[in-house]
């Protein structure tokens, strides 16, 4: 899918964004207050290249907290260029899809493609059309941990499954020690945090466990957490905040939420060396993805059991969900202009600096074509 060429182009263009000195705090709030780009997401990218067309007014959106830091950066540039206010609530993928199918949003964000029942529901609000998935943001789901004295941690799929299923409860468990020879692991209880809200991050994380270690993860998966035990918090920022303030904690959230006090574990996938989460390692994993959507839908199938060298297996793609036909006339121009910008080379170029991965070149080209045909 020419993914490496796309990544090199994105990194080169990213130098433009770097000159803007963007700083997004990875534990930034997932609250439901109005967001028009915030000071932390300002001054990056090339706003002068944005085509506003007839964009005006306000857009209400909700969904994936995984992509919040990317949305904040994009909104800052788009709002500066076009004067359109975009309120992205980041209430979680489940909330976004529900609100979209109820006709409350111009577009939604979800780390999981629309299920058949959601597609059916969307037809009631997309006059003559239906909701479709447009892949826009890639990135690794990090296993962020807070463990005093341990700067480098390696885990594998069976061990991760047992930790999050309350079957491994101490950090010095023999299974963890075997993966971390020479590392002094404390006799400390593991505090495993999962999402309390319906989340595409949970869906993708559990899809990885189902694919990579089915004998140790017997749950069916989905956006709602199913395993017993553990502790929970809402949105990616909530899980990250709990991990940051709790010695002995571990949780799953996007790499952009790994900040001071939190480190990210590497994963032994069976490749030549353990793989750490990064934009590049996520890019290598997404290289195995296949477009499985039909019509204008561009949903992807990821290979969560990849053993390719340098490919990080717990990777997600966030979709922007919009009507292919039947979008509201008053918000359609601004919706198309914003989606056009974030799918552009300049928009995708911001992602590596924010610890996300650009969408592969051939897929993003299809996204751009689809956006132009929205009505």
C-alpha positions in Angstrom: 0.0 0.0 0.0 3.0 2.3 -0.5 2.8 3.0 3.3 6.5 3.7 3.7 6.4 6.3 1.0 3.5 8.0 2.7 5.2 8.0 6.0 8.4 9.5 4.6 6.3 12.2 2.9 4.4 12.8 6.1 7.5 13.1 8.2 9.1 15.5 5.8 6.0 17.7 5.7 5.9 17.4 9.5 8.9 19.6 9.7 6.5 22.5 8.7 4.4 21.7 11.7 7.4 21.3 14.0 8.3 24.9 13.3 5.0 25.9 14.9 6.2 24.4 18.2 2.9 22.6 18.8 2.6 21.2 22.3 -0.4 19.0 23.2 -0.5 17.6 26.7 -1.3 14.0 26.3 -3.5 13.9 29.3 -5.5 16.8 28.1 -9.1 16.8 29.0 -11.7 14.7 27.3 -14.4 16.9 28.7 -17.5 18.0 26.9 -16.8 21.7 26.8 -16.7 23.6 23.5 -13.5 23.2 21.6 -12.4 25.5 18.8 -8.8 24.4 18.9 -7.6 25.5 22.3 -4.3 27.4 22.9 -2.4 24.1 23.3 -3.3 23.1 19.7 -2.5 26.4 18.0 0.2 27.5 15.7 1.1 24.5 13.7 0.6 23.4 10.1 -0.1 25.5 7.0 -3.5 27.1 7.5 -3.1 29.2 4.3 -3.4 26.0 2.2 -6.9 25.2 3.6 -9.7 25.5 1.1 -12.7 26.9 3.1 -15.1 27.0 0.1 -18.5 27.9 1.6 -17.7 26.7 5.1 -19.4 28.6 7.8 -21.1 28.4 11.2 -20.5 25.6 13.7 -20.1 21.9 13.7 -20.9 19.6 16.5 -19.1 16.3 16.7 -18.4 13.6 19.3 -16.7 10.2 19.5 -13.2 8.7 19.8 -11.0 10.2 22.6 -8.1 8.4 20.9 -8.0 11.0 18.2 -8.7 14.0 20.4 -5.1 15.4 20.2 -5.2 15.1 16.4 -8.6 16.7 16.2 -7.5 19.6 18.5 -4.5 20.3 16.2 -6.7 20.1 13.0 -9.4 22.3 14.5 -6.9 25.0 15.5 -5.7 25.3 11.9 -9.1 25.0 10.2 -10.9 27.4 12.5 -8.1 29.9 12.1 -8.4 29.7 8.3 -12.1 29.4 7.9 -13.7 30.9 11.1 -15.8 27.7 11.7 -16.2 26.6 15.3 -16.0 22.9 15.8 -17.1 21.4 19.1 -15.6 17.9 19.4 -16.7 16.3 22.7 -14.4 13.2 22.7 -17.0 11.3 24.7 -15.8 7.9 23.4 -16.5 6.0 20.2 -19.8 4.5 21.5 -21.2 7.8 22.4 -20.2 9.3 19.1 -21.8 6.5 17.0 -25.0 6.7 19.1 -25.3 10.5 18.7 -24.6 10.3 15.0 -27.3 7.7 14.4 -29.7 10.0 16.3 -29.0 12.8 14.0 -27.3 15.0 16.5 -23.8 15.4 14.8 -22.3 16.6 11.6 -19.8 13.7 11.9 -18.6 11.3 14.5 -15.3 9.7 15.3 -14.9 6.0 16.1 -12.0 3.6 16.5 -14.2 0.8 15.3 -16.1 0.7 12.0 -19.9 0.9 12.0 -21.7 -2.3 12.9 -24.6 -3.4 10.7 -27.2 -2.2 13.3 -25.6 1.2 13.4 -25.5 1.4 9.5 -29.2 0.5 9.5 -29.9 3.2 12.1 -27.9 5.8 10.2 -30.2 5.4 7.2 -33.0 7.1 9.2 -30.9 10.3 9.5 -29.0 10.1 6.2 -31.8 10.9 3.7 -31.3 8.5 0.8 -27.9 7.4 2.1 -26.1 5.8 5.1 -23.2 6.4 7.4 -19.8 5.5 6.1 -16.4 5.0 7.6 -13.5 7.2 6.5 -10.1 6.1 8.0 -8.3 9.3 9.0 -6.0 8.6 12.0 -3.7 5.7 12.7 -1.8 5.0 15.8 -0.6 2.5 18.4 -2.5 1.7 21.6 0.2 1.9 24.2 0.3 -0.2 27.4 1.2 2.6 29.6 2.6 1.7 33.0 3.8 3.4 36.2 6.3 1.3 38.0 9.1 2.9 40.1 12.5 1.7 39.1 11.4 0.0 35.9 12.2 2.1 32.9 11.9 -0.7 30.3 9.3 -3.3 30.4 8.6 -6.2 27.9 5.3 -8.0 27.8 3.7 -10.6 25.5 0.1 -11.4 24.5 -0.5 -14.2 27.1 1.0 -12.1 29.9 -1.0 -9.0 28.9 -4.2 -11.1 28.8 -3.6 -12.6 32.2 -2.9 -9.2 33.7 -6.1 -7.7 32.4 -8.1 -10.8 33.4 -6.8 -10.6 37.0 -4.9 -13.9 36.6 -1.4 -12.2 37.1 -1.6 -9.9 40.0 2.0 -9.1 41.1 4.7 -7.3 39.1 7.3 -9.9 40.1 5.2 -12.8 38.7 7.4 -15.4 37.1 5.8 -14.9 33.6 6.7 -11.2 33.7 10.2 -11.9 35.1 10.9 -14.3 32.3 10.3 -11.6 29.7 12.4 -9.1 31.6 15.6 -10.9 32.6 18.0 -8.7 34.7 15.2 -6.2 35.6 14.4 -5.9 39.3 10.6 -6.2 39.4 9.0 -5.2 42.7 6.7 -7.4 44.8 3.9 -5.0 44.2 0.2 -5.5 43.3 -0.7 -4.7 39.7 -3.4 -2.1 39.3 -4.9 -2.7 35.8 -7.1 0.1 34.5 -9.6 -0.3 31.6 -12.2 2.0 30.0 -15.5 2.4 31.8 -17.2 3.8 28.7 -17.9 2.1 25.4 -14.6 2.5 23.5 -13.1 1.7 20.2 -9.8 1.5 22.1 -11.2 -1.4 24.1 -12.6 -3.0 20.9 -9.2 -2.9 19.2 -7.3 -3.9 22.4 -9.4 -6.9 22.9 -9.3 -7.8 19.2 -5.6 -8.0 19.6 -5.9 -10.3 22.6 -8.4 -12.5 20.8 -6.2 -12.8 17.7 -2.8 -13.2 19.5 -3.7 -15.3 22.5 -7.2 -16.9 22.1 -6.4 -19.5 24.8 -6.0 -16.8 27.4 -8.7 -14.4 26.3 -12.1 -16.1 26.1 -14.2 -13.0 25.8 -16.1 -12.1 22.7 -14.8 -8.5 22.6 -16.5 -5.3 21.6 -16.5 -1.7 22.8 -17.7 -2.6 26.3 -15.1 -4.1 28.8 -16.0 -7.7 29.6 -13.2 -9.1 31.8 -13.6 -9.5 35.6 -11.8 -7.3 38.1 -9.5 -4.4 37.5 -10.3 -0.7 37.8 -11.9 1.6 35.3 -11.9 5.3 34.2 -13.7 7.2 31.4 -12.0 8.1 28.1 -8.3 7.7 27.2 -7.3 10.7 29.3 -9.0 9.3 32.4 -7.2 5.9 32.2 -3.9 7.7 31.5 -4.5 10.0 34.5 -5.1 7.1 36.8 -2.0 5.3 35.6 0.1 8.4 36.1 -0.9 8.9 39.7 -0.8 5.2 40.7 2.5 3.3 41.3 2.0 -0.2 40.0 -0.6 0.8 37.5 -1.0 -0.2 33.9 -3.6 0.7 31.3 -4.2 0.9 27.6 -4.5 4.2 25.7 -3.1 5.9 22.7 0.6 6.8 22.6 -0.2 10.5 22.5 -1.3 10.1 26.2 2.0 8.7 27.4 3.6 11.6 29.3 5.9 12.2 32.2 5.4 9.6 34.9 4.1 7.0 32.4 6.1 4.7 30.2 5.1 2.4 27.4 5.8 -1.3 27.4 7.3 -3.1 24.4 5.7 -6.2 23.1 7.3 -9.5 22.3 5.3 -10.5 19.2 7.6 -13.4 18.2 9.5 -11.0 15.8 13.3 -10.7 16.0 13.0 -8.1 18.8 10.3 -6.7 21.1 8.5 -3.8 19.5 7.8 -0.4 21.2 4.8 1.7 20.2 5.6 4.5 17.8 4.3 6.2 14.7 6.6 4.1 12.6 5.8 0.8 14.2 2.1 1.5 13.9 2.6 2.4 10.3 4.3 -1.0 9.7 1.3 -2.8 11.3 -1.3 -0.8 9.3 0.6 -1.9 6.1 -1.1 -5.3 6.6 -4.6 -3.7 6.6 -7.2 -4.5 3.9 -10.1 -2.4 2.8 -13.2 -4.5 3.6 -15.9 -1.9 3.3 -18.3 -1.9 0.4 -19.5 1.0 -1.7 -18.2 4.2 -0.4 -17.4 2.7 3.0 -13.6 2.4 3.6 -13.5 0.3 6.8 -10.3 -1.7 7.3 -9.3 -5.1 8.5 -6.2 -5.0 10.6 -3.8 -7.9 11.3 -3.6 -7.9 15.1 -1.5 -11.1 15.1 1.3 -9.6 12.9 4.8 -10.9 13.6 6.5 -8.6 11.1 9.8 -7.1 12.4 9.2 -3.6 13.8 5.4 -3.9 13.5 3.5 -2.9 16.7 0.4 -5.2 16.9 -2.0 -3.2 19.1 -2.8 -0.5 16.5 -6.0 1.2 15.7 -7.4 3.3 12.9 -9.9 6.0 13.8 -12.7 6.7 11.3 -14.6 9.8 10.7 -18.2 8.8 10.2 -20.4 10.8 7.9 -23.4 10.3 5.6 -22.5 9.5 2.1 -25.8 11.1 1.0 -28.4 13.1 3.0 -26.1 15.3 5.1 -27.7 18.4 6.5 -27.5 21.3 4.1 -26.5 23.8 6.7 -23.5 21.8 7.9 -22.4 20.0 4.7 -20.1 22.7 3.3 -18.1 23.0 6.6 -18.1 19.2 7.1 -16.6 18.6 3.6 -14.1 21.4 4.0 -12.9 20.1 7.4 -12.7 16.5 6.2 -11.0 17.6 3.0 -8.3 19.4 5.1 -7.6 16.6 7.6 -7.3 14.1 4.7 -4.9 16.4 2.8 -1.1 16.1 2.8 -0.9 19.0 5.2 -3.5 17.6 7.5 -1.9 14.1 7.6 1.6 15.7 8.0 0.7 16.8 11.5 0.1 13.2 12.8 3.7 11.9 13.3 4.5 14.9 15.5 1.5 14.0 17.7 2.5 10.3 17.9 -0.1 9.2 15.5 0.5 7.4 12.1 -0.7 8.8 8.7 -3.2 6.7 6.7 -1.5 4.8 3.9 -1.2 6.7 0.6 -3.6 4.5 -1.5 -6.3 4.5 1.2 -6.2 8.2 1.9 -6.5 8.8 -1.8 -9.8 6.9 -1.8 -10.8 8.9 1.3 -10.2 12.2 -0.6 -12.3 11.0 -3.6 -15.1 9.9 -1.3 -15.2 13.3 0.5 -15.6 15.2 -2.7 -18.7 13.1 -3.5 -20.5 13.7 -0.2 -23.9 15.2 -0.6 
